[in-house]
Amino acid sequence: MLLRVSGQSDSETYNINSVTSDSIDPGVPHGDWLRALTEAAIHGDWLALADIRPKAEAAMGAQQTLDALTVAAAFNGITRVADATGIPLDQPTAESTADLREETGIQRFDYGEKSARYG
């Protein structure tokens, strides 16, 4: 199932490995600001977020900054619910994302470390 145009390709090239590496440019506009906002929000670093947010707003606009933080919060919540309830990755998604998950290193994610970090 796809949301709107999420499955369509365009001529833009994005580096999906940037998901798991801070040193890789994702190839999206304002990628550094998006990463900084997301990292601060997900890690609950409210002092850093208070410093980053006005700078991001100046660079990419207030609405885009709000949208980025909203998406980060929503995905963090969705992931926590899925993890807490033990929802497994469905077979079609597992098959269609196998290479992507291997390439980005997501398969190496340690759920025990996440539990220890977030309690």
Backbone hydrogen bonds in HBPLUS format (Angstrom, degrees):
<---DONOR---> <-ACCEPTOR-->    atom                        ^
c    i                          cat <-CA-CA->   ^        H-A-AA   ^      H-
h    n   atom  resd res      DA  || num        DHA   H-A  angle D-A-AA Bond
n    s   type  num  typ     dist DA aas  dist angle  dist       angle   num
A0006-SER N   A0003-LEU O   2.83 MM   3  5.47 166.1  1.85 145.6 150.2     1
A0008-GLN N   A0005-VAL O   3.01 MM   3  5.34 162.8  2.04 115.3 121.0     2
A0015-ASN N   A0026-PRO O   3.03 MM  11  4.82 159.4  2.08 122.4 129.0     3
A0018-SER N   A0015-ASN O   3.02 MM   3  5.81 165.9  2.04 121.4 125.9     4
A0019-VAL N   A0016-ILE O   3.11 MM   3  5.90 169.9  2.12 120.6 123.8     5
A0020-THR N   A0017-ASN O   3.24 MM   3  5.89 146.8  2.36 114.3 119.9     6
A0024-ILE N   A0021-SER O   3.38 MM   3  5.79 171.3  2.39 112.9 115.1     7
A0031-GLY N   A0028-VAL O   3.12 MM   3  5.25 135.7  2.33 142.3 132.8     8
A0033-TRP N   A0030-HIS O   3.04 MM   3  5.34 116.2  2.46 105.2 120.3     9
A0034-LEU N   A0030-HIS O   2.90 MM   4  6.18 163.1  1.93 160.9 166.6    10
A0035-ARG N   A0031-GLY O   2.93 MM   4  6.08 159.8  1.97 147.8 152.9    11
A0036-ALA N   A0032-ASP O   2.97 MM   4  6.14 164.3  2.00 146.0 150.6    12
A0037-LEU N   A0033-TRP O   2.90 MM   4  6.04 168.4  1.91 155.1 158.0    13
A0038-THR N   A0034-LEU O   3.00 MM   4  6.05 166.0  2.02 146.1 150.7    14
A0039-GLU N   A0035-ARG O   2.85 MM   4  5.96 171.9  1.85 158.4 160.9    15
A0040-ALA N   A0036-ALA O   3.06 MM   4  6.12 167.2  2.07 147.2 151.2    16
A0041-ALA N   A0037-LEU O   2.96 MM   4  6.10 163.3  1.99 151.5 156.6    17
A0042-ILE N   A0038-THR O   2.84 MM   4  5.92 173.6  1.84 159.8 162.0    18
A0043-HIS N   A0039-GLU O   3.01 MM   4  5.99 155.5  2.07 145.6 152.1    19
A0045-ASP N   A0040-ALA O   2.88 MM   5  4.91 149.6  1.97 151.0 153.9    20
A0044-GLY N   A0041-ALA O   3.13 MM   3  5.08 154.4  2.20  99.7 107.5    21
A0049-LEU N   A0045-ASP O   2.93 MM   4  6.19 159.3  1.98 151.7 158.6    22
A0050-ALA N   A0046-TRP O   2.92 MM   4  5.99 152.1  1.99 139.1 145.9    23
A0051-ASP N   A0047-LEU O   3.18 MM   4  6.44 139.2  2.36 138.0 148.3    24
A0051-ASP N   A0048-ALA O   3.07 MM   3  5.09 126.9  2.36  95.6 109.8    25
A0052-ILE N   A0048-ALA O   2.81 MM   4  6.03 157.9  1.86 155.2 162.0    26
A0053-ARG N   A0049-LEU O   2.88 MM   4  5.72 170.6  1.89 152.0 154.8    27
A0055-LYS N   A0052-ILE O   3.04 MM   3  5.34 119.1  2.43 107.8 123.4    28
A0056-ALA N   A0052-ILE O   2.85 MM   4  6.06 157.8  1.90 161.2 168.8    29
A0057-GLU N   A0053-ARG O   2.87 MM   4  6.09 158.7  1.92 154.5 160.7    30
A0058-ALA N   A0054-PRO O   3.05 MM   4  6.21 150.3  2.14 137.5 144.6    31
A0059-ALA N   A0055-LYS O   3.08 MM   4  6.33 145.7  2.20 140.8 149.9    32
A0060-MET N   A0056-ALA O   2.75 MM   4  5.86 167.5  1.76 162.4 165.2    33
A0061-GLY N   A0057-GLU O   2.75 MM   4  4.37 139.9  1.91 120.6 127.6    34
A0065-THR N   A0061-GLY O   3.12 MM   4  6.25 152.6  2.19 143.5 151.4    35
A0066-LEU N   A0062-ALA O   2.94 MM   4  6.15 162.2  1.97 151.1 155.8    36
A0067-ASP N   A0063-GLN O   2.83 MM   4  6.04 159.8  1.87 149.2 155.4    37
A0068-ALA N   A0064-GLN O   2.92 MM   4  6.07 158.5  1.96 144.6 150.0    38
A0069-LEU N   A0065-THR O   3.06 MM   4  6.31 162.7  2.09 151.5 155.6    39
A0070-THR N   A0066-LEU O   2.89 MM   4  6.06 152.9  1.96 149.5 157.7    40
A0071-VAL N   A0067-ASP O   2.95 MM   4  6.16 162.8  1.98 153.4 157.1    41
A0072-ALA N   A0068-ALA O   2.97 MM   4  6.16 162.9  2.00 148.2 153.3    42
A0073-ALA N   A0069-LEU O   2.97 MM   4  6.09 161.1  2.01 144.6 149.6    43
A0074-ALA N   A0070-THR O   2.90 MM   4  6.08 160.1  1.94 148.3 154.3    44
A0075-PHE N   A0071-VAL O   2.90 MM   4  6.06 171.9  1.90 158.2 159.8    45
A0076-ASN N   A0072-ALA O   3.00 MM   4  6.08 155.5  2.07 143.9 151.2    46
A0077-GLY N   A0073-ALA O   2.98 MM   4  6.18 159.5  2.02 147.9 153.2    47
A0078-ILE N   A0074-ALA O   2.87 MM   4  6.10 164.1  1.90 154.7 159.3    48
A0079-THR N   A0075-PHE O   2.93 MM   4  5.99 162.4  1.96 146.9 151.7    49
A0080-ARG N   A0076-ASN O   3.04 MM   4  6.24 156.2  2.10 144.3 150.8    50
A0081-VAL N   A0077-GLY O   3.01 MM   4  6.27 159.2  2.06 152.0 157.1    51
A0082-ALA N   A0078-ILE O   2.95 MM   4  6.19 166.6  1.97 152.5 156.3    52
A0083-ASP N   A0079-THR O   2.83 MM   4  5.99 164.7  1.85 152.9 157.5    53
A0084-ALA N   A0080-ARG O   2.84 MM   4  5.90 163.2  1.87 147.4 152.7    54
A0085-THR N   A0081-VAL O   2.98 MM   4  6.08 150.5  2.07 148.7 155.5    55
A0086-GLY N   A0082-ALA O   3.02 MM   4  5.94 115.9  2.45 135.6 150.3    56
A0087-ILE N   A0082-ALA O   3.02 MM   5  5.10 147.1  2.13 148.6 151.8    57
A0086-GLY N   A0083-ASP O   3.22 MM   3  5.10 147.2  2.33  95.6 105.2    58
A0094-ALA N   A0090-ASP O   2.83 MM   4  6.03 160.8  1.87 157.9 164.5    59
A0095-GLU N   A0091-GLN O   2.88 MM   4  6.05 160.8  1.92 156.2 160.3    60
A0096-SER N   A0092-PRO O   2.94 MM   4  6.09 164.0  1.97 147.0 151.8    61
A0097-THR N   A0093-THR O   2.96 MM   4  5.90 133.3  2.18 145.7 155.4    62
A0101-ARG N   A0097-THR O   2.81 MM   4  5.94 165.4  1.84 163.2 166.6    63
A0102-GLU N   A0098-ALA O   3.01 MM   4  6.19 153.3  2.09 146.6 154.0    64
A0103-GLU N   A0099-ASP O   2.83 MM   4  5.97 166.6  1.85 154.4 158.3    65
A0104-THR N   A0100-LEU O   3.04 MM   4  6.14 160.7  2.07 150.2 154.4    66
A0105-GLY N   A0102-GLU O   3.30 MM   3  5.24 139.9  2.47  96.1 107.1    67
A0108-ARG N   A0105-GLY O   2.99 MM   3  5.55 155.2  2.05 115.0 122.3    68
A0109-PHE N   A0106-ILE O   3.04 MM   3  5.45 164.3  2.06 118.2 120.7    69
A0113-GLU N   A0110-ASP O   3.13 MM   3  5.37 122.9  2.47 100.8 113.9    70
A0114-LYS N   A0110-ASP O   3.20 MM   4  6.60 154.1  2.27 146.6 153.9    71
A0115-SER N   A0111-TYR O   2.94 MM   4  6.20 158.1  1.99 148.7 154.3    72
A0116-ALA N   A0112-GLY O   2.99 MM   4  6.22 156.0  2.05 145.6 152.1    73
A0117-ARG N   A0113-GLU O   2.92 MM   4  6.10 152.7  1.99 147.1 154.7    74
A0118-TYR N   A0114-LYS O   2.95 MM   4  6.11 162.2  1.99 154.8 158.5    75
A0119-GLY N   A0115-SER O   2.70 MM   4  5.29 126.2  1.99 139.4 149.9    76
